[in-house]
């Protein structure tokens, strides 16, 4: 995967302001506890939470991202448990706080799989747990096609283009590094649709934070 190749440079794309918002929301509801950060990337949110005395586990589908996240955690002198995991697979330990930050859920292409991912989250929550995740706004996503950027990464050139697919509210990111191309699909749903899916999975939104590009939900079990 190009994301494996991109891992060494991924930190420069991190939105630290978003991670700070996550921290503030989490502190508001739980000032301590066991966290699992799903789709952690290179670990910026996981590291921030560990620095604030949470007991953190972090997962990602990419080995290279996790390797980079582990190295970052060592550099920041925090302990985090890392393991490879796909959010469409179950977890087997309960957590006080579950996070899925930086539009991870938008990499799930259809409603049934979004529901599947949420159900697996619900299964590892107790009555006091919180689930915090964000999703791209529909209006933001549908205006992304036509985006083009060229970024010099040390001795490599990254070319990033965004195009429409044939599905509503879905785009594809075409990422090329040194003539090696990979396509990533992102799909989003409306705020109301996410609320409905969550409800079907036994979750209710207790707080919402609206940002320019995305919306963050804080959820609890019904």
C-alpha positions as CSV (number, residue, x, y, z in Angstrom):
1,X,0.0,0.0,0.0
2,X,1.2,3.5,-0.7
3,X,0.1,4.4,2.9
4,X,2.9,2.0,3.9
5,X,5.3,4.1,1.9
6,X,3.7,7.3,3.0
7,X,4.0,6.4,6.7
8,X,7.5,8.0,7.0
9,X,6.0,11.3,5.9
10,X,2.5,11.1,7.3
11,X,3.1,13.2,10.4
12,X,3.3,16.4,8.3
13,X,-0.3,15.9,7.3
14,X,-1.6,15.5,10.9
15,X,-4.2,18.0,12.0
16,X,-3.1,18.6,15.6
17,X,-5.9,21.0,16.3
18,X,-8.4,18.2,15.6
19,X,-6.5,16.0,18.1
20,X,-6.7,18.7,20.7
21,X,-10.5,19.0,20.2
22,X,-10.7,15.2,20.7
23,X,-8.8,15.5,23.9
24,X,-11.0,18.3,25.2
25,X,-14.2,16.3,24.4
26,X,-12.8,13.1,26.0
27,X,-11.7,14.9,29.2
28,X,-15.2,16.4,29.5
29,X,-16.7,13.0,29.7
30,X,-13.9,10.8,31.1
31,X,-10.9,12.1,32.9
32,X,-9.2,8.6,33.0
33,X,-9.7,5.1,31.6
34,X,-8.7,2.6,29.0
35,X,-8.7,3.9,25.5
36,X,-8.6,2.2,22.1
37,X,-7.7,4.5,19.2
38,X,-9.0,2.7,16.0
39,X,-7.2,3.7,12.8
40,X,-4.5,5.5,14.7
41,X,-2.2,6.2,11.7
42,X,1.2,7.4,13.0
43,X,-0.3,7.7,16.5
44,X,-0.7,11.5,17.2
45,X,-4.0,11.2,19.1
46,X,-3.0,8.1,20.9
47,X,0.2,9.8,22.0
48,X,-1.6,12.9,23.1
49,X,-4.0,10.8,25.2
50,X,-1.1,8.8,26.7
51,X,0.6,12.0,27.7
52,X,-2.6,12.9,29.6
53,X,-2.5,9.7,31.6
54,X,-5.0,7.6,29.8
55,X,-4.1,3.9,29.3
56,X,-3.9,3.7,25.5
57,X,-4.1,0.9,23.0
58,X,-3.9,1.9,19.3
59,X,-4.6,0.0,16.1
60,X,-4.3,0.4,12.4
61,X,-4.6,-1.7,9.3
62,X,-1.1,-0.7,8.1
63,X,2.0,-2.3,9.6
64,X,4.1,0.6,8.5
65,X,1.8,3.1,10.1
66,X,2.0,1.2,13.4
67,X,5.8,1.0,13.2
68,X,6.0,4.7,12.7
69,X,3.4,5.2,15.6
70,X,5.5,3.0,17.9
71,X,8.7,5.0,17.1
72,X,6.8,8.2,17.7
73,X,5.6,6.9,21.1
74,X,9.1,6.0,22.1
75,X,10.3,9.5,21.0
76,X,7.6,11.1,23.2
77,X,8.4,8.7,26.1
78,X,4.9,7.2,26.5
79,X,3.7,3.6,26.6
80,X,1.0,2.5,24.1
81,X,-0.1,-1.0,23.2
82,X,-0.2,-1.3,19.4
83,X,-1.7,-4.0,17.2
84,X,-2.9,-4.5,13.6
85,X,-6.7,-4.4,13.3
86,X,-9.4,-3.8,10.7
87,X,-12.4,-1.9,12.1
88,X,-14.6,-4.4,10.3
89,X,-13.3,-7.1,12.6
90,X,-14.4,-7.6,16.3
91,X,-12.5,-6.6,19.4
92,X,-12.4,-8.7,22.5
93,X,-11.7,-6.4,25.4
94,X,-14.0,-3.7,26.9
95,X,-12.8,-0.1,26.8
96,X,-13.9,3.1,28.6
97,X,-13.1,5.2,25.5
98,X,-13.1,4.3,21.9
99,X,-11.9,6.8,19.3
100,X,-12.0,6.7,15.5
101,X,-10.4,10.0,14.4
102,X,-9.6,11.9,11.2
103,X,-12.4,10.5,9.1
104,X,-11.5,6.8,9.5
105,X,-15.2,5.9,9.2
106,X,-15.3,7.5,5.7
107,X,-13.1,4.7,4.4
108,X,-16.0,2.3,4.8
109,X,-17.8,2.3,1.5
110,X,-21.3,1.1,2.3
111,X,-23.9,1.5,5.0
112,X,-24.0,-2.2,6.0
113,X,-20.2,-2.1,6.8
114,X,-20.6,1.2,8.7
115,X,-23.2,-0.5,10.8
116,X,-20.9,-3.5,11.2
117,X,-18.0,-1.3,12.5
118,X,-20.4,0.5,14.9
119,X,-21.7,-2.8,16.2
120,X,-18.2,-4.0,17.0
121,X,-17.6,-0.8,18.9
122,X,-20.9,-1.2,20.9
123,X,-19.8,-4.8,21.9
124,X,-16.8,-3.5,23.8
125,X,-18.5,-0.6,25.6
126,X,-19.9,-0.6,29.1
127,X,-22.7,1.7,30.3
128,X,-20.2,4.4,31.1
129,X,-18.0,4.1,27.9
130,X,-17.9,6.8,25.2
131,X,-17.3,6.4,21.5
132,X,-15.9,9.5,19.8
133,X,-15.5,9.7,16.0
134,X,-15.8,12.1,13.2
135,X,-17.0,12.1,9.6
136,X,-16.7,14.4,6.6
137,X,-19.6,16.7,5.9
138,X,-21.5,15.9,2.7
139,X,-21.1,19.4,1.3
140,X,-17.3,19.3,2.0
141,X,-16.8,15.9,0.4
142,X,-18.8,16.6,-2.8
143,X,-16.7,19.7,-3.4
144,X,-13.4,17.9,-3.2
145,X,-13.2,16.5,-6.7
146,X,-10.8,18.5,-8.8
147,X,-8.4,18.9,-5.9
148,X,-4.7,18.5,-7.0
149,X,-1.5,18.8,-5.1
150,X,2.1,18.0,-5.6
151,X,4.3,17.5,-2.6
152,X,8.0,16.9,-2.5
153,X,8.8,14.3,0.2
154,X,12.6,14.2,0.6
155,X,13.6,12.5,-2.7
156,X,10.1,11.5,-3.8
157,X,7.2,13.4,-5.4
158,X,3.7,12.8,-4.1
159,X,0.9,13.7,-6.5
160,X,-2.6,13.8,-4.9
161,X,-5.8,14.0,-7.1
162,X,-9.4,13.7,-6.1
163,X,-12.1,12.5,-8.5
164,X,-15.8,11.5,-8.3
165,X,-16.9,7.9,-8.5
166,X,-20.2,6.7,-9.9
167,X,-21.7,6.6,-6.4
168,X,-23.4,9.5,-4.6
169,X,-21.4,11.1,-1.8
170,X,-18.3,9.1,-2.7
171,X,-14.9,10.2,-4.0
172,X,-11.6,8.6,-4.8
173,X,-8.1,9.8,-3.8
174,X,-5.5,8.9,-6.4
175,X,-2.2,9.1,-4.7
176,X,1.0,8.6,-6.7
177,X,4.6,8.3,-5.3
178,X,7.3,7.8,-7.9
179,X,4.9,6.5,-10.5
180,X,3.4,4.0,-8.1
181,X,-0.3,4.7,-7.9
182,X,-2.9,3.8,-5.3
183,X,-6.6,4.7,-5.1
184,X,-8.5,5.2,-1.8
185,X,-12.2,5.5,-1.7
186,X,-14.1,7.8,0.8
187,X,-17.8,7.8,1.3
188,X,-19.9,9.8,3.7
189,X,-23.5,10.0,4.9
190,X,-25.5,12.8,6.3
191,X,-25.6,13.7,10.0
192,X,-29.1,12.2,10.2
193,X,-28.1,9.0,8.6
194,X,-25.2,8.5,11.0
195,X,-27.5,9.1,13.9
196,X,-29.9,6.5,12.6
197,X,-27.2,3.9,12.0
198,X,-25.8,4.5,15.5
199,X,-29.3,4.1,17.0
200,X,-29.7,0.8,15.2
201,X,-26.4,-0.3,16.8
202,X,-27.6,0.7,20.3
203,X,-25.7,4.0,20.5
204,X,-27.0,7.5,21.1
205,X,-25.2,10.8,20.3
206,X,-24.7,12.8,23.5
207,X,-22.6,15.6,22.1
208,X,-21.8,17.0,18.7
209,X,-19.0,19.3,17.6
210,X,-19.3,20.9,14.1
211,X,-16.1,21.9,12.4
212,X,-15.5,23.3,8.9
213,X,-14.8,20.0,7.2
214,X,-16.3,17.5,9.6
215,X,-18.6,16.7,12.5
216,X,-17.5,14.9,15.7
217,X,-20.0,12.8,17.6
218,X,-19.6,11.7,21.2
219,X,-21.8,8.6,21.7
220,X,-22.9,6.3,24.6
221,X,-24.8,3.1,24.8
222,X,-28.5,3.4,25.0
